[in-house]
């Protein structure tokens, strides 16, 4: 009785199909092979083809002079099927004519043995071919394992060789392209899957990579063409492939489909272009509005001043007070127009500064004098402690006047009647420091970091007590920064606020 080990050993024997046992030499070889292999016999060509399909032998030993088919025909039939392409076929023949040998070789025979066949030659050839088949099978198995891994990868993966042919592709790539793997493998990547309008440029870059002239970029965004002729955008990461001699044989690329992101970016770009156009229209409108408003404003202010000075006739106290209110609001309106134009110019970077030497003490004194009537009507006290011998600074007269005016107006606006505003200045090293301190309502500590933001207001409600646009302090900060200076604020609710401006001399 056979042991289980013997049975397993017999089962493990490679299966050899011998065709044409009517030939004594072939029968002799069959006996030799049966010592080491599981030999199955076929006497005719058609019988051999059936057994190849049913028995799946690991090697075929093919004799000549079969009654129904030539050995070249049998070899062609076996090798013609994809499932048999790895099955080695050895032809045993007594023919020495080169023409017959060529026919057999053309049909992909793996070896030809000429009668009489030496036993050592036979066994050596069979061993070699079986080992080659085993190694080839292992490679295919490993390749299939790798293919499984790359198929489950979430990214597009593909390999392109030096001839631009696709030699490996995963399922994700096929899903994006809309093709099956069979339709993609072997195709010229650039001719089939790259849009025509960039094909030559990308192909030229690829030639530079595989010839070692340039390094592939770490990441690049390129479009691909799908089966339905649609266009998808992919973020690619490319790496060169090298053989054992470090020669570049192609590239392996991984990528992510970013089409939706690109569409969103394009939509945002279009929207941004439209916004820029609207901004341009708005800026032009503000510029035109500036000139249209200034003309009647100058006229209103001029006639009010003539009436106030009684150059057009006498007026009573009530009329004079009314004209003072008109003049004050005219100035307020001019200041508002200038502020809006500054913000618009700041965004378009069209603000120009006319830098000249000027004395801050004179500038501040003029601003206090211009606000004297307003301060008096609100029953406030202004103390000017700015030394007249402050050194000159380099600055733009108009913009610095706007900045100091707004800081003083804020102090006046937020200081209750009976309060006091103090303006002081000191000079140390290469800096002039100006402080504007009031005894007003103060600013909450939690909002102090926001007060220099554009259009920010401490009280933004429609029922707020104090008016304003929320851009004044933002403009002040921008003007000071343009003069290479700094501005700081210190405030306490119910006590008051101090703004500190530091400008280089």
Protein Blocks (a to p, Z undefined) as FASTA:
>chain_A
ZZfklmmmmmmpccdddehjlbmklmmmmmmmmmmmccdddfbfklmmmmmmmnopabdc
ddehifkbcfklmmmmmmmpmklmmpccddddfbfbfklmmmmmmnopabdcdddddfkl
mmmmmmmmmmmmmmmmmmmmmmmmmmmmmmmpcbdcddddfkopafbdcfklmmmnopaf
klmgopafklmmgcfklmmmmmmmmmmmmnomaccdfbdcdddddfkopacddddddddd
ddfkopafbdcdddddfklmmmmmmmmmmmmmmmmmmmmmmmmmmmmmmmmmmmmmmmmm
mmmmmmmnopnoccdfklmmmmmmmmmmmmmmmmmmmmmmmmmmmmnopaccddddddfk
lmmmmmmmmmmmmmmmnopacddfbdfkbccddddfklmmmmmmmmmmmmmmmpcehiac
ddddddehjbccdddddfbebpafklmmmmmpghiafblcfkbfbgcehlmmmmmmmmmm
mnopacdddddehkbccddddddZZ
